[in-house]
């Protein structure tokens, strides 16, 4: 089914309006804002210690085993596809340093992997929404670390489905095991859990 030009224009205008709202709220309200097909996601809680420590440890462990031209980036900017109407902010992005030399948001097709640490306040954002959005954006590997359960999953091999692109391969792990994200294997020893 193709969209009529009026629908495409309306969707583009709606996305631009949501994007302007998110930008205006970034320094005003706590938490982080993202845009999905369903609308704006606002994770109101600032990340807590176990979330931030997991992000730090995963980033440092990846950077020890990756080539120097790649980084496990934890800052801004966002990852955005205006064509899809999606703007996300992964906890860790595996990307070539050269692909970071852009103005504005990163092109999601330049990411080698996206890593999320599940938020205590909004776990469905990582386990449901991003599981749908990241293959749609063309991010080849999505790793989820869940401090609530001490487990996670690595998803890869994007393939077409009637509902849109989805990951075909899912490899689950529990904290304490080694996990392979893309081409790089790291330990999950000593990753903190939520109390």
C-alpha positions in Angstrom: 0.0 0.0 0.0 1.4 3.4 -0.9 0.7 6.5 1.0 -1.1 9.4 -0.6 1.1 12.6 -0.8 -1.3 14.3 1.7 -0.6 11.5 4.2 3.1 11.8 3.7 3.1 15.6 4.1 0.9 15.3 7.2 3.2 12.7 8.7 6.3 14.8 8.0 4.6 17.9 9.6 3.6 15.8 12.6 7.2 14.5 13.0 8.6 18.0 12.7 6.2 19.3 15.3 7.1 16.5 17.7 10.8 17.1 17.1 10.5 20.8 17.8 8.6 20.0 21.0 11.3 17.5 22.1 14.1 20.0 21.5 12.3 22.7 23.5 11.8 20.3 26.4 15.3 18.8 26.6 16.7 21.3 29.1 13.3 22.1 30.7 12.1 18.7 32.0 14.0 15.8 33.6 14.5 12.6 31.8 14.9 12.0 28.1 12.6 12.3 25.1 12.5 10.1 22.0 10.1 9.9 19.1 8.6 6.7 17.8 5.9 5.8 15.4 3.4 6.0 18.3 4.5 9.5 19.4 6.8 10.9 22.0 8.3 8.7 24.7 9.3 10.5 27.9 11.4 8.5 30.3 10.9 10.8 33.3 13.3 9.1 35.7 17.0 10.2 35.5 19.1 7.0 35.1 20.0 5.5 38.5 23.4 4.2 39.6 23.0 0.6 38.3 21.9 1.8 34.9 24.8 4.3 34.6 27.3 1.8 35.9 26.2 -0.9 33.5 26.4 1.6 30.6 29.9 2.6 31.7 31.2 -1.0 32.1 29.7 -2.2 28.8 31.2 0.8 27.0 34.7 0.3 28.5 34.7 -3.5 27.9 33.7 -3.0 24.3 36.3 -0.4 23.6 39.0 -2.8 24.9 38.2 -5.4 22.2 37.2 -3.2 19.3 39.6 -1.7 16.7 40.7 1.8 17.5 38.7 3.3 14.6 35.4 2.3 16.4 33.9 3.8 19.6 31.3 2.7 22.0 29.7 6.2 22.3 27.4 7.1 25.2 26.7 10.8 24.6 24.7 12.9 22.2 23.5 13.4 19.5 20.5 11.2 18.9 20.0 8.7 16.1 17.4 9.9 13.7 15.6 8.9 10.5 13.2 11.7 9.5 11.9 9.5 6.7 10.8 6.9 9.2 9.7 9.6 11.8 11.9 8.1 14.5 14.5 9.7 16.8 16.1 7.5 19.5 18.9 7.9 22.0 20.7 4.6 22.6 22.6 4.2 25.9 25.6 3.0 23.9 26.2 3.3 20.1 28.9 1.3 18.4 30.0 3.6 15.5 33.1 4.4 13.5 34.7 7.6 14.8 34.7 8.9 11.2 30.9 8.5 11.0 30.5 10.9 14.1 31.9 13.8 12.0 28.4 15.1 11.2 26.2 18.0 12.1 23.1 17.0 13.9 21.9 13.5 14.6 23.7 10.4 13.6 22.5 8.4 10.6 21.2 5.1 12.1 22.6 3.2 9.2 26.1 4.1 10.3 25.7 2.3 13.7 27.2 -1.1 14.0 25.2 -1.9 17.1 22.9 -0.2 19.6 23.0 -1.2 23.3 20.3 -0.4 25.8 20.3 -0.8 29.6 16.7 -1.4 30.6 15.1 1.4 32.5 13.4 0.5 35.8 10.7 3.0 35.1 9.9 2.1 31.4 11.2 -1.4 30.4 8.7 -1.7 27.5 10.6 1.1 25.8 13.6 -1.1 25.4 12.0 -4.6 25.2 9.1 -3.6 22.8 9.4 -0.2 21.1 13.1 -0.2 20.4 12.9 -3.9 19.4 10.6 -2.7 16.7 12.3 0.6 15.8 16.0 -0.4 15.6 15.6 -2.9 12.7 13.3 -0.4 11.0 16.2 2.1 11.2 18.6 -0.5 9.9 20.7 -1.0 13.0 22.2 -4.5 12.5 22.7 -5.5 16.1 20.7 -4.6 19.2 21.8 -5.7 22.7 19.7 -5.3 25.8 21.0 -5.5 29.3 18.3 -5.8 32.0 19.4 -5.0 35.6 15.9 -6.0 36.8 16.5 -9.7 35.9 20.3 -9.9 35.5 19.8 -11.1 31.9 19.6 -9.8 28.4 19.5 -10.6 24.7 21.4 -9.8 21.5 19.3 -9.4 18.4 20.6 -9.5 14.9 19.9 -10.6 11.3 17.3 -8.1 10.1 14.8 -9.7 7.7 11.5 -8.5 6.2 8.2 -9.6 7.8 4.5 -8.5 7.2 4.9 -6.1 10.1 8.1 -4.6 8.8 11.8 -5.4 9.3 12.5 -7.5 12.4 15.5 -9.2 14.0 15.6 -12.9 13.0 18.2 -14.0 15.6 17.9 -13.7 19.3 20.6 -14.9 21.7 19.7 -14.6 25.4 22.3 -14.4 28.2 22.4 -14.2 32.0 24.8 -11.9 33.9 28.1 -13.7 34.5 28.3 -15.2 31.0 30.3 -13.8 28.1 28.1 -12.1 25.4 28.9 -11.4 21.8 27.7 -8.1 20.4 28.4 -8.0 16.7 32.0 -9.2 16.3 33.1 -8.4 19.9 32.8 -10.6 23.0 32.7 -9.1 26.5 32.1 -10.4 30.0 28.9 -9.6 31.9 30.6 -10.3 35.2 30.0 -7.7 37.9 27.2 -5.9 36.2 25.0 -4.3 38.8 21.4 -5.2 39.4 18.5 -3.0 40.5 17.6 -3.4 44.2 
